[in-house]
Each structure stands twice: as structure tokens, then as C-alpha cells.
């Protein structure tokens, strides 16, 4: 994601970003914050890849940084039928 891109289409996310986002989301559901180390352990990705993914997702508005950890950013998961 580019520096100025915010919440673009999910199809524009890389496989790494999707894996990182899903790991953060699963921890957020349990009320936990995600760190580079916990996401790397959950995904099996190298810490540098996780760090890059977390930063890109934060720039894009999908995640919010809280100290040294991350949580989901604002989202609307409403479904239309």
C-alpha cells in the first residue's frame, strides 16, 4: 500500500498483509494486542516481513499502533443481503 492510500480494496493487499491482518484480527477478537513477535509466531513469517506488513496496514488505516503493539483500526463489517 502506498503512503497516501487508505483502506483501499482488500484485493490490493499482498498475501503477507492479509496473513498479518488475519493474525491481528484473531488476537483483537480475544481482546489481545498483537506484536511483531506474536504475529510472526502465528503466521510463520519472518519478523521483518511481519514488521513491514504491520507498518503498511497501519499507514493504510487498517491497523492502529498502541505502543509497541497493534489492534484493528476502524472498520465496518456490516453485511448487506
C-alpha positions in Angstrom: 0.0 0.0 0.0 1.2 3.5 -0.7 1.8 6.1 2.0 -1.3 8.0 0.9 -3.6 5.0 0.3 -6.2 4.5 3.0 -8.4 1.4 3.2 -8.2 0.5 -0.5 -9.8 -2.6 -1.9 -8.8 -5.7 0.1 -7.8 -7.3 -3.2 -4.9 -4.8 -3.3 -3.4 -6.3 -0.1 -0.4 -8.6 -0.5 -0.6 -12.2 0.8 1.7 -11.2 3.6 -0.5 -8.2 4.5 -3.6 -10.5 4.5 -1.9 -13.0 6.8 -0.7 -10.3 9.2 -4.1 -8.7 9.2 -5.9 -12.0 10.0 -3.4 -12.7 12.8 -4.0 -9.3 14.4 -7.8 -9.7 13.9 -7.8 -13.0 15.7 -6.0 -11.6 18.6 -8.1 -8.5 18.7 -11.3 -10.6 18.9 -9.8 -12.1 22.1 -9.0 -8.6 23.4 -5.3 -9.0 22.9 -2.9 -6.7 21.2 -0.5 -8.1 18.5 3.2 -7.6 18.5 5.7 -8.4 15.7 6.8 -11.4 17.7 3.3 -12.8 18.3 2.3 -12.3 14.7 5.5 -13.9 13.4 4.8 -16.9 15.7 1.2 -17.2 14.5 2.0 -16.9 10.8 5.4 -18.4 10.4 6.5 -15.3 8.6 9.9 -13.7 9.2 9.8 -10.8 11.7 11.0 -8.3 9.0 8.1 -9.3 6.7 5.6 -9.0 9.6 7.0 -5.6 10.6 6.7 -4.4 7.0 3.1 -5.7 6.8 2.1 -4.1 10.1 3.5 -0.8 9.1 1.8 -0.9 5.6 -1.5 -1.8 7.3 -1.1 1.0 9.8 -0.4 3.5 7.1 -3.4 2.3 5.2 -5.7 2.7 8.3 -6.5 -1.0 8.7 -4.5 -1.2 12.0 -3.7 1.2 14.8 -0.5 1.2 16.8 -0.7 1.1 20.6 2.8 1.5 22.0 4.7 -1.5 20.6 1.6 -3.4 19.7 -1.2 -3.3 17.1 -5.0 -3.6 17.1 -7.6 -3.3 14.4 -8.4 0.1 13.1 -11.9 1.5 12.5 -13.9 -0.9 10.3 -17.4 -1.6 9.2 -18.1 -5.2 8.8 -21.8 -4.9 8.2 -23.3 -7.3 5.7 -25.9 -6.4 3.1 -28.3 -9.1 1.9 
